[in-house]
Structure formats: structure tokens, C-alpha cells
Amino acid sequence: MNQFDPISRRQALYQFGGGFGGMALGTLLSDTSPAAEAVSHMTPDFQPRARAVIQLFMHGGPSHVDLLDPKPMLNRFDGQAPPDHVADDESLTKHLFGSPFQFRQYGESGLEFSEIQPFVSQHADEIAVIRSMFTEHRNHEQAIWMAQTGLTTAGRPTLGAWTAYGLGTENRNLPSFIALPDPGGAPVDGVRNWSSGWLPPRYQGTVFREQGEPVLNLKPKQPRPQVIEDARSRLLRELNERHLAERPGQLELEARINSFELAGRMQLAATTALDLSQETKETQSLYGMDQPTTKSYGTRCLMARRLVERGVRFVSLFMSGQPWDTHSKNNEETKNCCLRTDQPVAALLTDLKRRGLLDTTLVLWGGEFGRTPAAQGGSSNATSGRDHHPYGFSVWMAGGGIKGGQHYGATDDFGYRAVEKRTQMANLHATILHLLGLDHQVLSWPHNGRDERLTDVYEAEIIEELIA
């Protein structure tokens, strides 16, 4: 089985189990009991600005100096050796590599974007670009772990899992955390991109497919009359109640029974949520679903909108492999990535806004690090690439309580290092949790004899300037 294949119903029943707690069986099986409502709607630590997150994770590390962080000095000294005070700490890059792409100001704010983002740039006044990000590792996997889980160690819960744990679900018929991988292949680090780590498995991301049935084996091979289905469900409930009554205190069993119920409820909810034929031709065209280059990513962006519209808390979109990892032909490959994603991402922002969802949906765009301002390999700028760059790079956020039309922080004149308002991943995570109404210092889980957090060992600070 492919490492990112969607889970079947049988797998869902196993993987959703674990650690649900000592609640009565009636709570698990009833959609209408007060206790069930308490499970579905946990109380935030304070008034949230966002109720959902759509994470657009750009595996490989997008080049900040080609997309979001214009550097005239870099172009001025193109081809020359970098100054000693900004030089990289490895020997693969030899000379400065100016960007061939023109930057211009957009919107009333004048926020700058590269010319290869003609669609996203139209949302300049809704976007806040953090230009001063830095991370702690230059290898993909460790940097991905840092971006997704808060530390450069494997096996920890992802941001989506923490969100699902902290907020629960608004729709008991759908998982609170859903992953939308590329049907063309797994992203680097595979299923760990949506893992719940040592949190209970019910908080991990559930994979929904872009094509065909969203979740495999939810429907019986032979359709049965509804009266038969209802009778089967009642019988199963009675048998489960009897089985659990004979085994008091079996929390894993309680969680497994809950998983059966969720899988059953998803039969209709998942299929309906992802029935894109309900969307108008105008909407499908807006997302680029009528163009081969943008069809796949546009489809998943539209799926994400439909899912948060129905109460899913966290949706993560991934691309196959690590397409932004431009070690060669940086100019061409960076442009190709934009051709695939720019229109769909802009369409997502447009569609959320016109449906009144952008104010309560936080959209997060970025990768695990950036790319070097110096060239790697190649005999010309057309063939040269850029190496991994953890010392200074850009991500952006929009909606969900974000004050758009601004850039926060800065790198030096050549784009090498974050020098103003330096922003560690823990600060970004703390701010996202804050917008969701969660206190990063309070949200914790006992593990290995201590209470662990997403921001864990870091003295994280909420970035107040980003909040509207």
C-alpha cells in the first residue's frame, strides 16, 4: 500500500481508536445528547478569531527572493561573491544569484509580490507576509518536522492534530482533521505530515482522495434498503452496549466503538461534502479545474473550502514529492510551481471571502525553509539552482483574524538572514493557536513523564502585529 493511500473503513476503525476517555457509551453513539455536544464543541481558552485552518504546505522550500522578498541589492551584485557577513555556511553556493522576476506593489497596501504570482497578488490587502522566518535545520525531514510539529525530532503530533485535540469537531459526521495529498504521489515524509504522534490516534489527519470515493470502503458493495440499514445499526449498537457493559473501564474499546459510528456517519457526509458537481461551472473554472495544469491543485483547494464550510477544523493540502526543491533550473521550476498553484490558491481566497468564510478561516502558505540567494551549480542563471536555506525565508497567512496588507520582519539586503523581528516556528505556531482561541502554554499532553506542548521548549511569543 502506498504510504499516503487513503484509509479504508477497517483501517479507520483501528486508527481512530485510543484515548477517548471515560465517557458513557451513550455519549459516543448519540448525536443529540448534551455530553455529545460537549465533546464536539470544546471550550476555547479565549475568544477565537478563526474556527478553521487551511494549510497549503509547499514541500521543498519556496524561494523567498523570487516570490515574496524582493532584493534589489541581490540583483545589483548578481554573479559576484557574497559578502563575508552574509555568506552561507556551506560550500555548494559560490556567487550571488539575482532573481529574473520583476516585483511590483499590489492593492492599497502596496505589498510586493513577484510577477509569477499574478493571481495571489490580487489579494495583497488580505495577506500578511512574514519575511523573517528562520528554522533550525537545513535537511528537508528535520525542517519539515520543525514546521509541522514544533521540533526537529520525528514522531511528534502535527499542528493539525493539536488543533483537533484542542478544539474537537464542529461536525460529528466528519473528521476534525483531513489531509488532501496529491494523487500523483506522496509528499516527502509521507504520513508523518498529518500524524497525531503520541496524541490519541483519533486526532490524526484522515486522508480524503481527490478522485473517486473520498474514503474507500465506506459503502456496502450491495446497496440495501434504508430500513435494513437502520435495523443493522440498531442491532450493532445494542451488541456494542452489551459488549462494553461486560468490560467496564475499557477506554480503547469505547474509542473503537466511536470509530465505527464515525465511519458509518461518514458514508453520507463525506460523499456529499466532496461532490464537486454541486459547484457551478464558474466556481470550477475559478479554481482552474478546466485547465490541466491547475486541475489537481484546484480540485483540492475547492475540496478544502467545502470541508471547512461543513465544520472541519483543519485541512492540509500537499504536493507530490518536493516540487519547490529547486537545486537546478530554479527559475523554470519555481515558475512551474506557481503555474500549478497560484490560480487555485487565489481562487480559494476569493471563494472563502465571497461566502463569508475568510474572516473565520485562517489560510497558511509556506514550506519548511527557503532557498539560497546564491547560485548552486549550473553554467548560467537559466540552469542554476538554489540550495536549502533555513536562515531567513517567508511564509504568509490570510483570513482568520489576520491583519492583511503588510509584511512583518525583514532579511538582510541579500536575503540571507532574518535580521528584523526574527520569527521562529514556535512564534508562528503560538500565533496560529491564539487565533483559534487556544493558549499554546496551556494546550498540552502528558508524555514521557512531562506535559508536552506544540511550542514545547521554546519561549514562544504571539505575533500581535499580525492580528487585526
KEVODO-202014 format. One line per 10 residues: their letters; for each residue x, y, z of N, C-alpha, C. Coordinates in steps of 0.2 Angstrom, whole numbers. Layout:
% KEVODO-202014
a) X:Y:Z:X:Y:Z:X:Y:Z; ...
END
This chain:
% KEVODO-202014
mnqfdpisrr) 4:-6:0:0:0:0:4:6:0; 3:11:-4:6:17:-4:6:21:2; 12:24:4:12:27:11:7:32:12; 4:35:7:-1:40:9:-8:38:6; -9:32:5:-15:29:2:-21:31:7; -27:33:5:-32:34:10:-34:28:14; -36:29:20:-38:23:24:-44:20:22; -45:14:23:-51:10:22:-55:11:28; -62:9:28:-66:9:34:-63:5:39; -60:-1:37:-57:-6:43:-51:-2:46
qalyqfgggf) -47:1:42:-41:5:45:-44:10:49; -49:14:47:-51:20:51:-54:17:57; -57:11:58:-59:9:64:-54:8:69; -48:6:66:-42:4:70:-39:11:72; -37:15:67:-33:21:68:-36:26:72; -43:27:72:-46:32:75:-47:30:83; -45:24:85:-46:22:92:-41:25:96; -42:25:103:-37:26:108:-38:33:111; -38:32:118:-38:38:122:-44:43:122; -50:40:121:-55:45:120:-58:47:127
ggmalgtlls) -56:43:132:-58:45:139:-64:41:142; -65:42:148:-71:38:151:-78:41:151; -80:41:145:-87:44:144:-92:38:143; -98:39:144:-103:34:144:-104:32:136; -105:26:135:-106:24:128:-112:28:125; -117:30:128:-122:34:125:-119:40:122; -114:43:126:-111:49:123:-108:48:116; -105:42:116:-101:40:110:-106:39:104; -112:36:105:-116:34:100:-122:39:99; -123:44:103:-128:48:102:-126:55:99
dtspaaeavs) -130:57:94:-128:64:91:-131:70:94; -136:68:99:-140:73:102:-140:74:109; -136:70:113:-135:71:120:-131:77:122; -132:80:127:-128:86:130:-121:84:130; -119:78:132:-112:76:133:-109:76:126; -113:73:121:-110:73:114:-109:80:112; -113:85:113:-112:91:111:-105:94:114; -104:92:121:-98:95:124:-92:92:121; -92:86:118:-87:83:115:-85:86:109; -91:88:105:-90:91:98:-88:98:99
hmtpdfqpra) -89:102:104:-88:109:104:-84:110:111; -78:109:111:-74:111:117:-73:118:118; -73:120:124:-72:127:125:-65:130:124; -64:135:120:-58:138:119:-56:142:125; -49:143:125:-46:147:131:-49:154:131; -50:157:125:-52:164:125:-56:164:118; -58:170:117:-62:171:111:-58:170:105; -60:165:100:-56:164:94:-58:169:89; -53:170:85:-54:174:79:-55:169:73; -52:163:73:-53:158:67:-56:152:70
raviqlfmhg) -60:149:66:-63:142:68:-60:136:64; -56:138:59:-53:133:55:-47:135:52; -43:130:50:-36:132:46:-36:128:40; -34:131:34:-32:128:28:-25:129:27; -21:123:28:-13:123:27:-11:121:20; -8:126:17:-6:125:10:2:124:11; 4:117:12:11:116:13:15:115:7; 20:119:6:24:119:0:31:115:1; 30:109:0:36:105:1:42:106:-3; 48:107:0:54:108:-4:57:115:-2
gpshvdlldp) 53:120:0:56:126:1:55:131:-4; 50:135:-5:49:140:-10:55:146:-9; 57:148:-15:62:153:-15:59:160:-13; 61:163:-7:58:169:-5:60:175:-9; 66:175:-11:69:180:-15:66:181:-22; 63:175:-24:59:175:-31:52:176:-30; 49:176:-24:42:176:-23:39:182:-19; 42:183:-13:39:187:-8:44:192:-5; 50:192:-6:55:196:-3:60:199:-8; 58:205:-11:62:207:-16:69:210:-14
kpmlnrfdgq) 74:209:-17:81:211:-15:84:214:-21; 84:221:-22:87:225:-27:95:224:-27; 97:224:-21:105:223:-20:107:216:-22; 103:211:-22:105:204:-24:105:205:-32; 101:208:-35:101:209:-42:107:213:-45; 108:218:-41:114:223:-42:121:219:-42; 121:215:-38:128:211:-37:128:204:-40; 123:203:-44:122:196:-47:129:194:-50; 130:187:-48:136:184:-51:143:186:-47; 142:190:-42:148:191:-38:148:187:-31
appdhvadde) 154:186:-28:154:183:-22:150:186:-16; 147:183:-12:143:186:-7:147:189:-2; 145:195:1:150:197:7:150:193:13; 156:193:16:158:188:21:152:188:27; 149:194:28:145:194:34:138:191:32; 137:189:26:130:186:25:132:179:21; 138:177:21:140:171:17:136:165:20; 134:160:16:132:154:18:137:150:22; 135:145:26:140:141:30:141:134:26; 140:134:20:142:128:16:145:130:9
sltkhlfgsp) 148:125:6:152:127:0:149:126:-7; 142:124:-7:139:122:-13:137:129:-17; 136:134:-14:134:140:-17:140:145:-17; 142:148:-23:148:152:-24:147:159:-26; 141:161:-29:140:168:-31:133:170:-30; 132:176:-30:125:179:-29:121:177:-35; 115:176:-34:110:174:-40:104:178:-39; 104:184:-43:98:188:-43:92:185:-46; 86:188:-44:80:185:-47:78:188:-54; 76:184:-59:74:186:-65:67:189:-65
fqfrqygesg) 64:188:-60:57:190:-60:56:197:-57; 51:201:-60:50:208:-58:45:208:-52; 46:212:-47:42:213:-42:38:220:-43; 32:220:-40:28:226:-40:23:226:-34; 21:232:-33:16:233:-27:9:232:-29; 5:229:-25:-2:227:-26:-6:230:-21; -12:231:-23:-18:233:-18:-16:240:-15; -21:242:-11:-20:249:-7:-14:249:-3; -12:243:0:-6:242:5:0:243:1; 1:241:-5:7:241:-9:11:235:-7
lefseiqpfv) 9:230:-5:13:224:-3:15:221:-9; 22:219:-9:25:217:-15:25:210:-16; 24:208:-23:24:201:-25:27:200:-32; 30:194:-33:33:193:-39:28:192:-45; 31:194:-51:26:193:-57:24:186:-58; 27:181:-55:24:174:-57:19:172:-52; 16:177:-48:10:176:-44:5:181:-46; 3:181:-52:-2:186:-54:-9:185:-51; -11:180:-48:-17:179:-45:-17:180:-38; -13:177:-34:-12:178:-27:-11:185:-25
sqhadeiavi) -7:189:-29:-5:196:-28:-11:200:-28; -17:198:-31:-23:202:-31:-26:202:-24; -24:198:-20:-26:198:-13:-21:201:-8; -17:205:-10:-12:208:-6:-15:211:0; -20:214:0:-23:218:6:-26:213:11; -26:207:9:-29:202:14:-23:197:17; -17:198:14:-11:194:16:-6:197:20; -4:194:25:2:196:29:8:191:28; 13:194:25:19:190:23:24:191:29; 26:185:32:31:185:37:38:184:33
rsmftehrnh) 42:189:33:48:189:29:54:187:33; 53:186:40:59:185:44:59:178:48; 56:173:44:56:166:47:63:164:47; 64:159:52:71:155:52:69:149:55; 73:144:54:72:137:57:79:134:59; 79:128:61:85:126:64:88:120:61; 86:118:55:89:113:51:89:114:44; 94:112:40:94:113:33:92:107:29; 91:101:32:88:95:29:81:95:29; 78:92:23:71:93:22:67:90:28
eqaiwmaqtg) 69:83:30:64:80:35:64:84:42; 70:85:44:71:89:51:67:96:50; 68:99:45:64:106:44:57:105:44; 55:99:40:48:98:40:45:96:47; 48:92:51:46:91:57:46:97:61; 50:102:61:50:108:64:44:112:62; 43:112:56:37:116:53:30:113:55; 30:107:55:24:103:56:22:102:64; 28:100:68:27:98:74:30:102:80; 35:107:78:37:111:83:45:109:85
lttagrptlg) 47:103:83:54:101:85:57:98:79; 63:97:79:67:94:74:68:86:75; 63:83:79:63:76:80:57:73:77; 57:67:75:52:63:72:47:61:77; 41:60:75:36:56:79:31:60:84; 32:67:83:28:71:87:21:73:83; 16:75:87:10:77:84:10:84:80; 7:84:74:7:89:70:2:95:72; 3:101:69:-1:106:71:-8:105:70; -10:101:64:-17:99:63:-20:95:69
awtayglgte) -15:90:71:-18:86:77:-19:89:83; -14:94:85:-15:98:91:-22:102:90; -23:105:84:-29:109:83:-35:104:84; -35:98:82:-41:93:83:-42:92:90; -36:91:93:-36:89:100:-39:95:105; -37:101:103:-39:107:107:-46:109:106; -48:108:100:-55:111:98:-60:106:97; -59:99:96:-64:95:94:-66:96:88; -73:94:87:-76:94:80:-82:98:80; -84:102:75:-90:105:74:-95:101:70
nrnlpsfial) -93:95:67:-97:91:63:-95:84:65; -100:81:69:-98:74:71:-99:69:65; -100:71:59:-101:66:54:-94:66:49; -90:71:51:-83:71:48:-78:72:53; -72:69:51:-66:70:55:-64:78:56; -61:79:62:-59:86:63:-53:88:59; -49:83:57:-43:85:53:-42:80:47; -42:84:41:-42:80:35:-36:82:31; -32:77:28:-27:78:24:-29:77:16; -26:81:12:-28:80:5:-21:80:1
pdpggapvdg) -18:74:0:-12:73:-3:-13:73:-11; -8:74:-14:-8:74:-22:-9:67:-24; -14:65:-29:-14:59:-31:-8:56:-35; -4:61:-37:2:59:-41:7:56:-37; 7:56:-30:12:53:-26:12:56:-19; 16:53:-15:16:55:-8:21:62:-7; 20:66:-2:24:71:-1:30:68:3; 36:72:3:42:70:7:39:69:14; 41:64:17:40:62:24:33:59:25; 29:58:19:23:54:19:18:56:25
vrnwssgwlp) 16:50:28:10:51:33:12:55:39; 18:56:40:20:60:46:18:67:45; 17:69:39:14:76:38:7:77:41; 4:72:43:-3:73:46:-4:68:52; 2:66:55:2:61:61:-1:65:67; -3:61:72:-5:63:78:0:61:83; 6:58:81:11:57:85:9:53:91; 11:55:97:9:51:103:2:54:106; -1:59:103:-8:60:104:-13:54:102; -18:53:105:-23:48:103:-24:48:95
pryqgtvfre) -24:42:92:-25:41:85:-31:45:82; -36:46:86:-42:49:83:-40:57:81; -35:59:83:-33:66:81:-29:67:75; -27:61:72:-23:61:66:-27:63:60; -23:66:55:-27:68:49:-30:62:45; -36:62:43:-39:57:39:-38:59:32; -36:54:28:-34:56:21:-41:55:17; -42:60:13:-48:60:8:-45:61:1; -47:57:-3:-45:56:-10:-48:62:-15; -44:64:-19:-46:69:-24:-51:66:-29
qgepvlnlkp) -49:60:-31:-53:56:-36:-57:50:-34; -63:49:-36:-66:43:-34:-70:44:-27; -71:39:-24:-74:39:-17:-69:42:-13; -71:47:-9:-66:51:-4:-63:46:1; -66:42:4:-64:37:8:-66:30:6; -61:25:5:-63:19:2:-67:14:7; -71:10:4:-75:5:8:-80:8:13; -82:14:12:-87:16:17:-94:14:15; -95:12:9:-102:10:6:-102:2:5; -107:-1:7:-108:-8:5:-108:-10:-2
kqprpqvied) -105:-15:-4:-104:-17:-11:-111:-18:-14; -116:-21:-10:-123:-22:-12:-127:-17:-8; -130:-12:-12:-134:-7:-9:-140:-11:-5; -142:-8:1:-148:-11:5:-153:-6:6; -159:-8:7:-164:-3:8:-163:0:15; -165:7:16:-163:11:22:-166:7:28; -172:4:28:-175:1:33:-170:-5:36; -167:-8:31:-162:-13:33:-156:-10:36; -153:-5:33:-148:-2:36:-149:1:43; -155:4:44:-157:6:51:-157:0:56
arsrllreln) -160:-5:54:-160:-11:58:-153:-14:60; -149:-14:55:-142:-16:56:-139:-12:61; -140:-5:61:-136:0:65:-139:-1:72; -146:-2:73:-148:-3:80:-146:-9:83; -145:-15:79:-143:-21:82:-135:-20:84; -131:-17:79:-124:-16:81:-124:-12:87; -128:-7:88:-127:-3:94:-129:-7:101; -134:-11:100:-136:-15:106:-131:-20:108; -128:-23:102:-122:-28:104:-116:-24:107; -114:-18:104:-109:-14:107:-110:-13:114
erhlaerpgq) -116:-10:116:-118:-9:123:-117:-15:127; -119:-20:125:-119:-26:129:-112:-28:130; -108:-28:125:-101:-30:125:-97:-25:130; -98:-19:129:-95:-14:133:-97:-15:141; -103:-16:142:-105:-17:149:-102:-23:152; -100:-28:149:-97:-33:151:-89:-32:152; -87:-26:150:-80:-25:150:-79:-17:153; -81:-16:159:-81:-9:161:-73:-6:161; -73:0:160:-66:3:160:-62:2:154; -64:-1:149:-60:-2:143:-60:4:138
lelearinsf) -56:9:139:-56:15:136:-55:14:128; -50:9:127:-49:8:120:-55:5:116; -59:1:120:-65:-2:117:-70:4:115; -71:8:120:-75:14:119:-73:18:113; -67:19:112:-65:23:107:-66:19:100; -65:13:100:-66:9:94:-73:9:92; -78:9:97:-85:9:95:-86:16:92; -83:21:95:-85:28:92:-82:28:85; -77:25:84:-74:25:77:-79:21:72; -82:16:74:-87:13:70:-93:18:68
elagrmqlaa) -95:21:73:-100:26:72:-98:32:68; -92:34:68:-90:39:64:-90:37:57; -87:31:56:-86:28:49:-93:27:46; -98:25:50:-105:25:47:-108:31:46; -107:36:50:-110:43:48:-106:46:42; -100:44:41:-96:47:35:-99:45:29; -102:39:29:-105:36:22:-108:42:18; -112:45:21:-116:51:18:-112:57:18; -110:59:24:-107:66:24:-101:67:20; -96:62:20:-90:63:16:-92:63:8
ttaldlsqet) -96:59:6:-98:59:-1:-101:65:-3; -106:68:1:-109:74:0:-104:80:0; -100:80:5:-95:86:6:-91:87:0; -89:81:-3:-84:82:-9:-88:80:-16; -94:81:-16:-97:81:-23:-97:87:-26; -91:88:-30:-90:95:-33:-94:96:-39; -98:91:-41:-103:93:-46:-109:98:-44; -109:98:-37:-114:103:-35:-112:110:-36; -105:111:-37:-102:118:-38:-104:120:-46; -105:127:-46:-106:130:-53:-100:129:-57
ketqslygmd) -101:130:-64:-96:130:-69:-91:136:-68; -94:141:-66:-90:147:-64:-85:146:-58; -88:143:-53:-83:141:-47:-78:136:-49; -80:131:-53:-75:126:-55:-69:129:-59; -71:134:-64:-67:137:-68:-62:142:-64; -65:145:-59:-61:150:-55:-55:146:-52; -56:140:-50:-51:136:-47:-46:133:-52; -48:134:-58:-43:131:-63:-45:124:-65; -50:121:-63:-52:114:-64:-53:113:-71; -54:118:-76:-54:116:-83:-48:117:-86
qpttksygtr) -42:117:-83:-36:118:-86:-31:112:-83; -28:108:-87:-24:103:-85:-18:105:-80; -15:110:-80:-10:112:-76:-13:114:-69; -18:116:-68:-21:118:-62:-27:114:-59; -29:109:-63:-35:105:-61:-34:101:-55; -28:98:-54:-27:94:-47:-27:98:-41; -23:103:-41:-22:108:-35:-28:112:-34; -32:114:-40:-38:117:-39:-43:113:-36; -44:107:-38:-49:102:-35:-48:102:-28; -42:101:-26:-41:100:-18:-42:107:-15
clmarrlver) -41:112:-18:-42:119:-14:-50:119:-14; -53:117:-19:-61:118:-18:-63:113:-13; -60:107:-13:-62:102:-8:-61:105:-1; -55:108:0:-54:111:7:-59:116:9; -62:121:4:-67:125:5:-73:122:7; -75:117:4:-81:113:6:-81:110:12; -75:107:14:-74:104:21:-74:109:27; -71:115:26:-71:119:32:-78:122:32; -82:123:26:-89:125:26:-93:121:30; -91:114:31:-95:109:34:-92:108:41
gvrfvslfms) -88:112:44:-86:111:51:-79:108:52; -76:106:47:-69:103:48:-64:108:51; -61:106:56:-56:111:59:-50:113:55; -47:107:52:-40:108:50:-40:104:43; -38:107:38:-37:104:31:-30:105:29; -26:100:27:-19:101:24:-19:99:17; -16:103:13:-15:101:6:-8:100:5; -6:95:1:1:93:0:2:92:-8; 8:93:-10:10:91:-17:15:85:-17; 15:82:-23:19:76:-23:26:77:-23
gqpwdthskn) 30:74:-19:37:74:-18:39:81:-15; 43:85:-18:45:91:-15:47:96:-21; 41:98:-24:42:102:-31:46:108:-30; 46:111:-24:49:118:-23:57:117:-22; 59:111:-22:66:110:-20:71:111:-27; 72:117:-28:75:119:-35:82:119:-35; 86:113:-34:93:113:-34:96:115:-41; 92:114:-46:94:116:-53:88:119:-56; 89:123:-61:84:127:-65:79:130:-61; 82:134:-56:77:137:-51:72:141:-54
neetkncclr) 74:145:-59:69:150:-62:63:146:-65; 65:141:-69:60:137:-73:55:133:-68; 59:130:-63:55:126:-59:50:130:-54; 53:135:-51:49:140:-47:43:142:-51; 44:144:-57:38:147:-61:33:141:-62; 36:135:-63:31:130:-64:27:128:-58; 30:129:-52:26:128:-46:20:133:-46; 22:139:-47:17:144:-47:12:143:-52; 13:141:-58:8:139:-63:3:134:-61; 5:130:-57:1:124:-54:-3:127:-48
tdqpvaallt) -1:131:-44:-4:133:-38:-7:140:-37; -4:145:-41:-6:152:-40:-13:153:-41; -16:151:-46:-23:152:-48:-28:149:-43; -26:142:-41:-31:139:-36:-30:142:-29; -24:144:-27:-24:147:-20:-28:154:-20; -27:158:-25:-31:164:-26:-38:163:-26; -40:158:-30:-47:156:-30:-50:154:-23; -46:150:-19:-48:149:-13:-49:155:-8; -45:160:-9:-46:166:-5:-52:170:-8; -53:170:-14:-59:173:-17:-65:170:-15
dlkrrglldt) -65:163:-15:-71:160:-14:-73:160:-6; -68:159:-2:-69:160:5:-72:167:7; -69:172:4:-71:179:5:-79:180:3; -80:178:-3:-87:179:-5:-92:175:-2; -90:170:1:-95:166:5:-95:168:13; -91:173:14:-91:175:21:-87:170:26; -83:166:23:-79:162:27:-72:164:28; -69:169:25:-62:171:26:-61:174:33; -66:177:35:-65:180:42:-63:175:47; -66:169:46:-65:164:51:-61:158:49
tlvlwggefg) -58:158:43:-54:153:41:-47:156:40; -42:153:43:-35:155:43:-32:151:37; -29:154:32:-25:151:27:-18:152:28; -14:147:28:-7:147:30:-3:144:24; 1:148:21:5:146:15:13:146:17; 16:141:15:23:141:16:26:134:16; 33:133:16:36:127:16:41:126:22; 45:122:22:50:120:28:55:125:29; 58:128:23:63:134:23:63:137:16; 68:141:15:68:145:9:73:142:4
rtpaaqggss) 76:146:0:81:144:-5:87:150:-4; 93:147:-6:99:152:-5:98:158:-10; 100:164:-8:101:169:-13:107:168:-17; 111:163:-16:117:162:-21:115:156:-25; 119:155:-30:118:150:-35:121:143:-33; 118:138:-35:120:131:-34:121:128:-41; 127:126:-43:128:123:-50:126:127:-56; 125:124:-61:123:127:-67:129:131:-70; 128:132:-77:133:136:-80:131:143:-82; 124:144:-81:121:151:-82:115:151:-77
natsgrdhhp) 112:157:-77:107:158:-72:101:154:-74; 100:152:-81:95:148:-83:95:141:-80; 101:139:-79:102:132:-77:104:131:-69; 105:137:-66:107:137:-59:101:136:-55; 103:132:-49:98:131:-44:99:135:-38; 95:134:-33:96:137:-26:96:131:-21; 100:132:-16:101:126:-11:96:128:-5; 95:123:0:91:124:5:93:130:9; 89:134:12:91:140:16:86:141:22; 89:139:28:85:140:34:86:146:38
ygfsvwmagg) 90:151:36:92:156:40:87:162:39; 84:162:34:79:168:33:74:166:27; 68:166:28:63:164:22:56:167:24; 52:166:19:45:169:20:39:164:20; 34:166:24:28:162:24:22:167:24; 16:166:22:11:171:23:5:167:26; 1:172:29:-6:170:31:-11:175:29; -17:173:29:-23:177:27:-29:175:30; -34:179:31:-40:177:34:-40:176:42; -45:173:45:-45:171:52:-42:175:57
gikggqhyga) -43:182:56:-41:187:61:-34:190:60; -31:188:54:-25:191:51:-26:198:49; -22:203:50:-21:210:48:-18:209:41; -21:210:36:-18:209:29:-15:215:27; -12:215:21:-8:221:18:-2:223:21; 2:218:24:8:220:27:13:215:27; 19:217:27:25:212:28:28:213:35; 29:207:38:32:208:45:39:205:45; 44:209:48:51:207:49:54:208:42; 61:207:42:65:208:36:71:203:36
tddfgyrave) 73:201:30:80:199:30:85:204:28; 91:202:28:96:207:26:96:209:18; 100:214:16:99:216:9:100:211:4; 103:205:6:104:200:1:99:194:2; 95:194:7:90:189:8:93:183:12; 99:184:15:102:178:18:99:176:25; 99:182:29:97:180:36:92:185:38; 87:182:42:82:186:46:86:191:51; 84:197:50:88:202:54:83:206:58; 77:207:56:72:211:60:66:207:61
krtqmanlha) 64:207:68:58:204:70:59:196:69; 65:194:70:66:187:69:61:182:72; 58:178:67:52:174:69:54:166:69; 54:163:75:55:156:75:48:152:74; 49:146:72:42:142:71:38:142:77; 41:142:83:36:142:89:32:148:89; 35:154:87:31:160:87:25:160:82; 26:157:76:21:156:71:16:151:74; 18:145:77:13:141:80:9:144:85; 12:147:90:9:151:95:3:155:93
tilhllgldh) 5:159:88:0:164:85:-6:160:81; -4:155:78:-10:151:75:-15:148:80; -12:145:86:-16:143:91:-20:149:94; -17:154:95:-20:160:98:-26:162:94; -25:162:87:-31:164:83:-37:159:83; -35:153:85:-40:148:86:-43:148:93; -41:152:97:-43:153:104:-40:148:109; -34:146:107:-30:141:111:-24:144:114; -22:143:120:-16:145:123:-11:140:122; -6:142:119:0:137:117:3:135:124
qvlswphngr) 3:139:129:6:137:135:2:132:139; -5:132:138:-9:128:141:-11:121:138; -11:121:131:-13:115:127:-7:110:128; -8:105:131:-3:100:132:-5:93:133; -1:88:133:-2:81:133:3:78:137; 1:74:142:7:70:146:10:65:142; 17:65:142:21:61:138:28:60:140; 30:54:141:37:53:144:38:56:151; 33:57:155:33:59:161:33:67:162; 31:70:156:31:78:157:25:80:152
derltdvyea) 22:86:153:17:89:149:20:92:143; 19:89:137:22:92:131:17:96:127; 20:101:124:16:106:120:19:107:113; 15:110:109:17:111:102:23:116:102; 23:121:106:29:125:106:34:123:111; 32:118:115:37:114:120:42:119:123; 49:117:121:54:120:125:56:128:123; 52:130:119:53:137:116:49:142:120; 53:148:121:49:154:124:45:157:118; 40:155:116:36:157:111:32:163:112
eiieelia) 32:168:107:28:174:108:23:175:103; 17:177:104:12:178:99:14:184:96; 13:184:89:15:190:85:9:195:84; 8:199:89:2:203:90:1:208:83; 7:210:80:6:214:74:3:211:68; 2:204:68:-1:201:63:-9:201:64; -11:202:70:-18:201:72:-22:207:71; -27:207:67:-32:213:66:-35:215:72
END
